[in-house]
Every structure is written in C-alpha cells, then in structure tokens.
Amino acid sequence: MEKILKHLSSLRQAMVLHGVSACIIPGTDPHASEYIADYWKEREWISGFDGSAGTAVVTLTAAGLWTDSRYFLHAAEQLEGTGIELMKQGLPETLEILPWLATQLKAGEKVGVNPQVFSLNSYASMKNELKMNDLELLSIDLPGEVWTDRPTIPLNPFYAFNVKYAGKSTVDKLALVRAELKKAYANVFVMSALDDIAWLFNIRGNDVNYNPVVISYALIENDKATLFIAPEKLTPETSSYLKNEGVVVESYDAIYDRLKQLKSSESVLVDGSKLNQALFESIPSTCAIRNAMSPVFKLKGVKNEVEMAGVRSAMVKDGVALTRFFMWLEANLESGKLSEISISEKLCAFRCEQENFMGESFGTIAGYAAHGAIVHYNAQPETELTLKAENILLLDSGGQYLDGTTDITRTIALGKPTDEQQVDFTLVLKGHIALATALFPAGTRGSQLDILARKALWDLGLNYGHGTGHGVGHFLCVHEGPQSIRMDENPTVLQPGMMLSNEPGMYRTNEYGIRIENLVHVVPAQKTEFGQFLKFETLTLFPIDRELIDVTMLTDDEEMWIDEYHEEVLRRLSPSLTDDEVIWLEEKCRPVFDAIF
C-alpha cells in the first residue's frame, strides 16, 4: 500500500509539472496485445491491480480503477488502503471513464495519456468526447517519467518458424500482402500487432505469457520489408534467416524516425484499431492515410493445408494428454487433496509430455462448483476450492504446439448430477451440436449463426453472456480475429480455412457453470443451384461427459452426432494410448443410449 501511495504522489507531482489534471492508464501495450510484458504494466504499477482487464484514472485529488465483474473481489482487495476507488463496470450506477472525468475536471483542463498504449481509433474517439466537454487530450507518458525501477523490454532471442509448419515462406506471404496493398491504393503498411508480425515473418518467441510472439514493429513497402527489433534479440541463425527472406532489420525504436522520413507522396495503410497513436503521430501529415483492417489480419485468419494438418496432429496429442489427465483425476478424486490449482498444474504436466509442446495457450480455467459460474475464473491460492466427489467441474484449457494451438472446455460430473444440471448441460449440448452441424451459404457471417447455439436455451428463457466462438491462431494467439461467432455484428464472413471455437455455455450464479467447447474448421460442403455451401469440421478430440446428458431431450440426429463424434475420438486417439487407456476411453465413448441402460 505504501508503495502505491508513493507512486500516486510521484505521478501527481509530474502532472502538476506538465499542467495535466488527469491521467488515464490502461492495462495495454503499444502492440494491442492480450498479454503484455512487465515493461508496459503501467496500470499495475500505479494501482497494484494485476487483473487482465482494467483502466486506472488519476486526477490531482481522486483516483479510480475501472474493471468488470470478474475482478470485483480481487480488485477490492488489491486497492484497499490506496485511496483508489473501485469503479464497477457494467453496474447502472457506475459512470464510464470519460463521463466521470467530466464531473471531476473544469473546462479547459488537460487529460494526459501515453499515446503508445492507445490505438489511433480509440485516441480519436477519446479526443472527440473530451472536446465535447471542453477538455483537452494530451499525448504524454507520465507514468514512464516517474517509474524509476521499470523492468526492461524483453530481450529474449526469437527463432524462425519452420516453413514445414507454416506452409508458406515469408517471401510468399510478403507477395500476398503487397497485392493487398495495391488493392488499397497504398504503398506503405505500418505494422504493430505482434501476432501479425510473427505470422508474416515466420518468427516465434517467448516475450509474453501464452502467445509465442516477438516484440517488434514492421514496415512493408513495395520493394522493401523492414523488421524493427532490439538487436540483442538476434542470433546468427535468425539474422541469416531474415536476410535470406529479403527482410531488412533495424532497431526497435528506429521505426519512429523511419516514419518521419516518409515522403509526402506516400500512401500509408494503417489499421486504426491496432496501430498505436504514437506511431501514427510520427507519420508526416502530408501523407495520404488509408485506415483499414490489416491485410495480414485477414490473411492469417484463413489457414493453409499445412497449418491445418498440423492442427489435426496437435489435437491428437492434446486428446492423449487429456485422456491421461482425466484418468488421473478419477483415480485421485477421493483423496481430498485435489484443488483447482493443483489439477491445472497436473494437466499442464501431461501436456508437457507431448512432442513439440511449447506451453499453455492461456491460463487454465478450473472452476469447481460455484466457481464454474464465473466465466473467466482465475483460481487464487487464498480462494481456490478443493474438489469433492460431488457437483460438477468446468475445465477450460489449451496448449501451444509447434504444429498448432488448442483450446477445449469440458464440463464433467464429479458425483451424481442433479436433474437440473443434466437439463442445463443437455440444452448447452444441443446448441453445440446445432452449430457443429450447420450448413450455411458462402458469405455468411458468424452473427448469423450464433442463434443456433442459443435457441435451445432461449426457448426456456435461458442465455449466456459471452460470445459463442472466437478465431484461433496457428501456434499463435488462442484468441484471433477477424472472424467470430457472437450476437454482436461482425462484418467478416466465414471462409474455408478459418478456425473458430464452438463454445455455448450456461451459468447459475453461486451454483455451477457449464460450457462445452470444441474447435471447428470451416470447409466446403456442397455446391447447388443456390451457390456454394459451407460447414464445420470438428477438430477437437475428447469425449463429452455422458453422465451429464439427459438422453430423453435429444433428437435421433443429435444422438447420432454424439456417437459418431465419440467413434472418431476413439479411432484417432487409440493408436497413441496404452491398452489400459484405450479401455478407459472406450467406456467414455460408449453409445449415448447405453448411458441410461
């Protein structure tokens, strides 16, 4: 607490020095990353709050921390004694940040933000809203000025991602990007998103948790591709690799000067939802700006055949690890020693035994009983639950393999399930199957399919608050766009080669949570007089808990889908399992109808 009070005092002194009345500090980095390096954790430094979502705002006389319901308890504990008020987002009585500032500041006062950690689009939106309240937005990194013991930017060496996994060389990918630039009437493309850069240059690293990205920037021109990266991160092998791919290397911060040197005749493509404001401010105002979705973002969302072959291989390895984990869980459940954290660690250990495993794709969500109802639950030592042979467990986890990224959720009964639990689970399963078996015309958007996963729930006045499906990268970010399946409108159409999650859920507060998640792949289905139709190939390989299914609620087609899926799981996983493991898996994959007889 004393440390946070000292940080607040230092920040306010800097604010007075620069004539700034308020400072907005988000939990982001210059690359619009989901997971960020310690160097950019300015919000955690000023507030002490370490959750994945939240924004701190400091004025000369007050301070607040805005976060969502996932972190209300956690944030309250970490903010205690700091003088920073917890602002609970989503509650009707909580003002959003900019309206709150309008109540705190006087006309003409200045609001400071670090332009490196706000996108061009979000900065412009903030500036306009503040201007309507006669407040001025100022680009200035005040925390950076007073954070004296700031960690360094990661200097870990990166490695080339072999084309035998990537499927396309950097030279080939650059040709595709330049073709897209030509369509956009642009001859320069500024890149800051780390997953886009990793995909384009076929490089991977370990600079942040879970996502194998490399901290860098890039500039793509008609006849030149430049990677801006700390020289300490290069090795003789990676230097040679980049040179052979025709990539020029400059230091990480050199991109600012390179942008300032662009000719006034240049037409510059930027993705305003990703490019940070500081980079945008470095582009000469005389350049023509094309603000549109990153062409790399679109290209990497469609996987090639080599990438998909790798994903299918990764799914087998993941299924083997999950089989061994759940066998272990069943054997040790009665010990009374298993906790949400310990089972997460054990699951990771089983994945570690698999070939080409590179780490988890996100922090495992192990929600037992009431904790399963917290959608993005993060077990903490002081609040985790011990598992018992009763109620249900929601386990959402994933792995990073050189050949692909996995993400799977299974909800299993640890004891005899209640009738209500079986009904809820079966409703979720019906939605999962409806989406998995969907046949839809080319040009369909994810928002048009979302109802399929919800209808069985909606028919009984039930629902879930999260999206149904997110895009998934290939040995990259487990959450990847531009595709999605959710109620919110997304103009991106689903195309063959896109990989997404299929994860409807159902949550009863303080009781339990249910989610069933497989990854799916968009593939051609058939062509008729009405055009090309598409469907989903289910990729994930692990059985669905039959103990939670109310078979009487299933149609014949739904029952057939479950049985055929389980036959495929058994067929694909058995060659990699021991005899005892096959026997266990055969029991889990028995026909659904056998479950009640």
Sequence and secondary structure as in RCSB ss.txt:
>XXXX:A:sequence
MEKILKHLSSLRQAMVLHGVSACIIPGTDPHASEYIADYWKEREWISGFDGSAGTAVVTLTAAGLWTDSRYFLHA
AEQLEGTGIELMKQGLPETLEILPWLATQLKAGEKVGVNPQVFSLNSYASMKNELKMNDLELLSIDLPGEVWTDR
PTIPLNPFYAFNVKYAGKSTVDKLALVRAELKKAYANVFVMSALDDIAWLFNIRGNDVNYNPVVISYALIENDKA
TLFIAPEKLTPETSSYLKNEGVVVESYDAIYDRLKQLKSSESVLVDGSKLNQALFESIPSTCAIRNAMSPVFKLK
GVKNEVEMAGVRSAMVKDGVALTRFFMWLEANLESGKLSEISISEKLCAFRCEQENFMGESFGTIAGYAAHGAIV
HYNAQPETELTLKAENILLLDSGGQYLDGTTDITRTIALGKPTDEQQVDFTLVLKGHIALATALFPAGTRGSQLD
ILARKALWDLGLNYGHGTGHGVGHFLCVHEGPQSIRMDENPTVLQPGMMLSNEPGMYRTNEYGIRIENLVHVVPA
QKTEFGQFLKFETLTLFPIDRELIDVTMLTDDEEMWIDEYHEEVLRRLSPSLTDDEVIWLEEKCRPVFDAIF
>XXXX:A:secstr
 HHHHHHHHHHHHHHHHHT SEEEEES  TT  SS  GGG HHHHHH    SS EEEEESS EEEEE GGGHHHH
HHHHTTTT EEEETTSTT   HHHHHHHHS TT EEEE GGGSBHHHHHHHHHHHHHTT EEEE  HHHHH TT 
        EE  HHHHSS HHHHHHHHHHHHHHTT SEEEE  HHHHHHHHTEE  SSSSS     EEEEETTEE
EEE  GGG  HHHHHHHHHTTEEEE GGGHHHHHHT  TT EEEE TTTSBHHHHHHS TTSEEEE   HHHHHH
TB  HHHHHHHHHHHHHHHHHHHHHHHHHHHHGGGS  BHHHHHHHHHHHHHTSTTEEEESS  EEEEGGGGGST
T    TTT  B  SSSEEEEEE EEETTEE  EEEEEESS   HHHHHHHHHHHHHHHHHHT EEETT BHHHHH
HHHHHHHHTTT   SS SEEE  SSS SSEEEEEESSS    B  TTBEEEE  EEEETTTEEEE BEEEEEEEE
EEETTEEEEEEEE       GGG  GGG  HHHHHHHHHHHHHHHHHHGGGS HHHHHHHHHHTS GGGGG 
